[in-house]
């Protein structure tokens, strides 16, 4: 992967490129559609194009019943549910609830509730954000992640308990 590929993925909004400091989730210009209906993302990079380590803020929409497979990221991650809900590790997460995961902490599967979910995710660094999955992912998930500039990997040690 190119040194700065994640930070400059098409569709990212860089702090240095923002003209109007105020917007909302209803602003269609911030959203990028993914492969499945009901999936969309908005990415805000808290830096400029020459800062691959800049923190990133993602807003992700997932449809009802969607399952995010077990995985981890090498960077720290904070997630806030804005709308809807999901279940993770037997715990239901709803609006205004936070989940903090340290780098390389395995989580999932995450099962989206009947109303879908919109989450705000903060990554401490733009480097090492690619998800590392326990199992091979579907071609449509692969395509969605590629459209976000991500090159997902598989770590077989997750399921064996070695991780």
C-alpha positions in Angstrom: 0.0 0.0 0.0 1.2 3.5 -0.7 2.5 5.4 2.3 -0.5 7.8 2.3 -3.2 5.8 0.7 -5.7 5.8 3.6 -5.3 9.5 4.3 -6.0 10.5 0.7 -8.7 8.1 -0.2 -11.2 9.6 -2.6 -14.1 11.2 -0.8 -12.2 12.2 2.4 -12.8 15.7 3.7 -9.6 17.3 5.0 -9.6 20.0 7.7 -7.6 22.2 5.4 -10.2 21.9 2.6 -13.3 22.8 4.5 -14.8 26.1 3.5 -17.8 26.2 5.8 -17.2 25.0 9.3 -20.8 24.0 9.9 -22.8 21.2 8.4 -25.1 18.4 9.5 -25.9 14.7 8.9 -28.6 15.8 6.5 -26.0 17.4 4.2 -25.8 15.1 1.2 -22.5 16.5 0.2 -20.7 14.7 3.1 -21.9 11.2 2.3 -20.3 8.6 0.0 -22.4 5.5 -0.9 -21.1 2.0 -0.4 -21.8 -1.2 -2.3 -25.0 -2.2 -0.4 -28.2 -0.1 -0.2 -28.4 1.7 3.1 -24.6 1.9 3.6 -22.8 5.2 3.4 -19.8 6.9 5.0 -18.4 10.3 5.6 -14.7 10.7 6.5 -13.1 13.8 8.1 -9.4 14.0 8.4 -8.1 16.3 11.1 -5.1 17.5 9.1 -4.0 17.9 5.5 -3.0 15.6 2.7 0.6 15.5 3.9 -0.3 14.0 7.3 -0.9 10.3 7.0 -0.9 10.0 10.8 -3.6 12.6 11.3 -6.6 11.5 13.4 -9.7 10.6 11.5 -13.4 10.9 12.2 -15.8 8.6 10.3 -19.6 8.7 10.3 -20.9 5.4 9.1 -24.5 4.4 8.2 -25.4 0.7 8.2 -28.8 -0.9 7.3 -31.0 -3.0 9.7 -29.6 -6.4 10.3 -26.2 -5.8 8.8 -23.4 -7.8 10.5 -19.9 -6.4 10.8 -17.6 -9.4 11.2 -15.1 -9.9 14.0 -12.0 -7.7 13.5 -9.6 -5.2 14.9 -7.6 -2.1 13.9 -4.0 -1.4 15.0 -5.0 2.1 16.0 -7.1 3.3 18.9 -10.8 3.8 18.2 -13.7 5.6 20.0 -17.2 5.0 18.7 -20.4 6.9 19.5 -23.8 5.8 18.4 -25.6 8.8 16.9 -28.9 7.0 15.8 -30.2 3.5 15.9 -28.5 0.6 17.7 -26.3 -2.5 17.4 -25.4 -5.4 19.6 -21.7 -6.2 20.4 -20.6 -8.9 22.7 -24.1 -9.4 24.0 -24.5 -5.7 24.9 -26.9 -3.4 23.1 -25.4 0.0 22.2 -27.8 2.9 21.4 -27.8 6.7 21.0 -25.2 8.6 22.9 -23.4 5.4 24.1 -19.6 5.2 23.7 -17.4 2.2 23.0 -13.6 2.7 23.3 -11.2 0.1 21.9 -7.5 0.1 22.2 -5.3 -0.6 19.2 -5.4 -4.3 18.2 -8.4 -5.1 20.5 -10.6 -7.7 18.7 -14.3 -7.0 18.6 -17.3 -8.3 16.8 -19.4 -9.5 15.3 -21.4 -6.3 15.6 -25.1 -6.8 14.7 -27.1 -3.8 13.6 -30.6 -3.3 15.1 -33.9 -3.2 13.3 -33.7 0.6 12.7 -30.2 0.6 11.3 -27.4 2.6 12.9 -25.3 5.7 12.4 -22.1 5.8 14.3 -19.3 8.4 14.7 -15.9 6.7 14.9 -12.7 8.5 15.9 -9.4 6.8 15.0 -6.3 8.1 16.8 -4.2 7.8 13.6 -4.8 7.5 9.9 -2.1 5.0 9.7 -2.9 1.3 10.5 -6.7 1.8 10.3 -7.3 -1.0 7.9 -9.6 -3.6 9.5 -7.9 -7.0 10.2 -10.6 -9.7 10.1 -10.8 -13.1 11.8 -12.2 -14.7 8.6 -12.3 -14.0 4.8 -14.9 -11.3 4.0 -17.4 -11.3 1.2 -16.6 -9.7 -2.1 -19.2 -6.9 -1.5 -17.6 -6.0 1.9 -14.2 -6.1 0.2 -15.5 -3.7 -2.5 -17.0 -1.4 0.1 -13.8 -1.2 2.1 -11.8 -0.6 -1.1 -14.0 2.3 -2.0 -13.1 3.8 1.4 -9.4 3.4 0.7 -9.0 0.4 2.9 -7.1 -2.8 2.2 -8.5 -5.3 4.7 -6.4 -8.3 5.9 -7.1 -11.6 7.6 -5.5 -12.7 10.8 -6.1 -16.4 11.4 -4.8 -16.2 15.0 -7.9 -14.3 16.1 -10.1 -17.4 16.0 -7.4 -19.7 17.4 -7.2 -17.6 20.5 -3.6 -16.7 19.9 -4.5 -13.0 19.5 
